[in-house]
């Protein structure tokens, strides 16, 4: 699940419980312990690339 903060930047959210807090050392959600899958990370990375492209676009 991807959330967008007020500045429009993507934030990775838990697909299971909806929270936005991840333990990056253990690759899991702090709230429910769900694992962050490679697919979730790929979707987040693409959203981040899209955000950066919009930030760098003229106009």
Secondary structure, 3 states (H helix, E strand, C coil): CEEECCCCCEEECCCCCCCCCEECCCCEECCCCCECCHHHHHHHHHHHHHHHHHHHCCC
